[in-house]
């Protein structure tokens, strides 16, 4: 345990939040080494979970409510409210929500679950290097929207809740 934790070099924040312990436990449980090969194995496990999620939603006729996917923006706005000059950041968060609601390809209040998954994955790809760090209000708003989509996809297709939890652990 100690050696694995030393090898992955977690930050103090990761140690305090328990993320480091979760990472160490997952790596030991799955037999993942803190090497390039271990990273490849981990990527393969994540890709496998993503494929299982894609298969679970592939034939679904479920819809994701765009307004429900906005919920996490409220927490993001609360964080940015606690500063001396919040207006521009709060406007950026609001604009991110409005841009999502007015997405040119998805007019109306709902999105097919497959398309919501594609939007979530596309957002994750664009923001991949920004996860785990605090970003601009716009970046944090996009992260919140991706979380909202993830939650609403899981609500629309309950079979993927456990798959999402397993993927998050990885």
C-alpha positions as CSV (number, residue, x, y, z in Angstrom):
1,X,0.0,0.0,0.0
2,X,2.7,2.5,1.0
3,X,4.8,1.6,-2.0
4,X,1.9,2.0,-4.4
5,X,1.0,5.4,-2.8
6,X,4.6,6.5,-3.1
7,X,4.7,5.5,-6.7
8,X,1.6,7.4,-7.8
9,X,2.6,10.5,-5.9
10,X,-0.8,11.9,-4.9
11,X,-1.2,15.6,-4.1
12,X,-2.1,16.6,-0.5
13,X,-5.6,17.4,-1.7
14,X,-6.0,13.9,-3.1
15,X,-4.7,12.5,0.2
16,X,-7.1,14.6,2.2
17,X,-10.2,13.9,0.0
18,X,-9.6,10.1,0.0
19,X,-9.1,10.0,-3.7
20,X,-5.5,8.7,-3.2
21,X,-6.8,5.9,-1.1
22,X,-9.4,5.0,-3.7
23,X,-6.7,5.0,-6.4
24,X,-4.3,2.8,-4.4
25,X,-7.1,0.4,-3.5
26,X,-8.3,0.2,-7.1
27,X,-4.8,-0.3,-8.5
28,X,-4.0,-3.0,-6.0
29,X,-7.4,-4.7,-6.5
30,X,-7.2,-4.7,-10.3
31,X,-3.4,-5.6,-10.4
32,X,-2.5,-2.3,-12.1
33,X,1.1,-1.2,-11.9
34,X,2.1,2.4,-11.7
35,X,3.9,2.1,-15.1
36,X,3.1,2.8,-18.8
37,X,1.9,-0.8,-19.1
38,X,-0.4,-0.2,-16.1
39,X,-1.8,3.0,-17.6
40,X,-2.5,1.0,-20.8
41,X,-4.3,-1.7,-18.8
42,X,-6.3,0.9,-17.0
43,X,-7.2,2.6,-20.3
44,X,-8.4,-0.8,-21.6
45,X,-10.6,-1.4,-18.6
46,X,-12.1,2.1,-18.9
47,X,-12.7,1.5,-22.7
48,X,-14.4,-1.8,-21.8
49,X,-16.7,-0.1,-19.4
50,X,-17.5,2.6,-21.9
51,X,-18.3,-0.1,-24.5
52,X,-20.7,-1.7,-22.0
53,X,-22.4,1.6,-21.4
54,X,-22.7,2.2,-25.1
55,X,-24.3,-1.2,-25.6
56,X,-26.7,-0.6,-22.7
57,X,-28.0,2.7,-24.3
58,X,-27.7,1.6,-28.0
59,X,-31.3,0.5,-28.5
60,X,-32.9,2.6,-25.9
61,X,-35.7,5.0,-26.8
62,X,-35.1,7.0,-23.6
63,X,-34.8,10.8,-23.6
64,X,-32.7,13.0,-21.4
65,X,-34.3,16.1,-20.1
66,X,-32.1,19.1,-20.8
67,X,-33.4,21.1,-17.9
68,X,-32.6,18.3,-15.4
69,X,-29.1,18.1,-16.8
70,X,-28.6,21.8,-15.8
71,X,-28.9,21.1,-12.1
72,X,-25.2,20.8,-11.4
73,X,-24.7,24.3,-12.7
74,X,-26.3,25.6,-9.5
75,X,-23.5,24.2,-7.4
76,X,-21.0,25.7,-9.8
77,X,-22.6,29.1,-9.6
78,X,-22.6,28.9,-5.8
79,X,-18.8,28.4,-5.8
80,X,-18.2,31.4,-8.0
81,X,-20.6,33.6,-6.1
82,X,-18.2,33.7,-3.1
83,X,-15.7,36.2,-4.6
84,X,-15.5,40.0,-4.7
85,X,-16.3,40.2,-8.5
86,X,-18.6,37.3,-9.3
87,X,-20.6,38.9,-12.2
88,X,-18.5,37.9,-15.2
89,X,-18.1,34.3,-13.9
90,X,-21.8,34.0,-13.1
91,X,-22.5,35.3,-16.6
92,X,-20.2,32.7,-18.1
93,X,-21.9,29.9,-16.2
94,X,-25.3,31.2,-17.2
95,X,-24.2,31.5,-20.8
96,X,-22.9,27.9,-20.8
97,X,-26.4,26.7,-19.6
98,X,-28.1,28.8,-22.3
99,X,-25.8,27.5,-25.0
100,X,-26.6,24.0,-24.0
101,X,-30.3,24.6,-23.9
102,X,-30.1,26.3,-27.4
103,X,-27.9,23.7,-28.9
104,X,-28.5,23.9,-32.7
105,X,-28.8,20.2,-33.1
106,X,-31.2,19.6,-30.2
107,X,-34.1,21.9,-30.1
108,X,-36.7,21.2,-27.5
109,X,-36.6,20.0,-23.9
110,X,-35.2,16.5,-24.5
111,X,-32.3,14.8,-26.2
112,X,-32.2,11.1,-27.2
113,X,-30.1,9.3,-24.7
114,X,-27.5,8.2,-27.3
115,X,-27.0,11.8,-28.3
116,X,-26.7,12.9,-24.7
117,X,-24.0,10.3,-24.3
118,X,-22.1,11.6,-27.3
119,X,-22.3,15.2,-26.0
120,X,-21.0,14.0,-22.6
121,X,-18.2,12.1,-24.1
122,X,-17.3,14.9,-26.5
123,X,-17.2,17.4,-23.6
124,X,-15.0,15.0,-21.5
125,X,-12.6,14.7,-24.4
126,X,-12.3,18.4,-24.8
127,X,-11.9,18.9,-21.0
128,X,-9.7,15.8,-20.4
129,X,-6.6,17.7,-19.3
130,X,-8.7,20.0,-17.1
131,X,-10.2,17.4,-14.8
132,X,-8.8,17.4,-11.3
133,X,-8.0,21.1,-11.4
134,X,-10.0,24.2,-10.9
135,X,-10.6,26.1,-14.1
136,X,-12.4,29.1,-15.4
137,X,-16.1,29.6,-14.8
138,X,-16.8,28.4,-18.3
139,X,-14.7,25.3,-17.9
140,X,-16.3,24.5,-14.6
141,X,-19.7,25.0,-16.1
142,X,-18.9,22.6,-18.9
143,X,-17.7,20.0,-16.4
144,X,-21.0,20.5,-14.5
145,X,-23.1,20.1,-17.6
146,X,-21.2,16.9,-18.4
147,X,-21.9,15.6,-14.9
148,X,-25.6,16.6,-15.4
149,X,-25.8,14.6,-18.6
150,X,-24.1,11.6,-16.9
151,X,-26.6,11.7,-14.1
152,X,-29.6,12.1,-16.4
153,X,-28.4,9.3,-18.8
154,X,-28.2,7.0,-15.7
155,X,-31.7,8.1,-14.7
156,X,-33.0,7.4,-18.2
157,X,-31.2,4.0,-18.5
158,X,-30.9,2.7,-14.9
159,X,-28.8,-0.3,-16.0
160,X,-25.8,2.0,-16.5
161,X,-25.7,3.3,-13.0
162,X,-23.4,0.5,-11.8
163,X,-21.3,0.7,-15.0
164,X,-20.8,4.5,-14.4
165,X,-19.8,3.8,-10.8
166,X,-17.2,1.2,-11.9
167,X,-15.9,3.5,-14.6
168,X,-15.6,6.4,-12.1
169,X,-13.6,4.1,-9.8
170,X,-11.2,3.3,-12.7
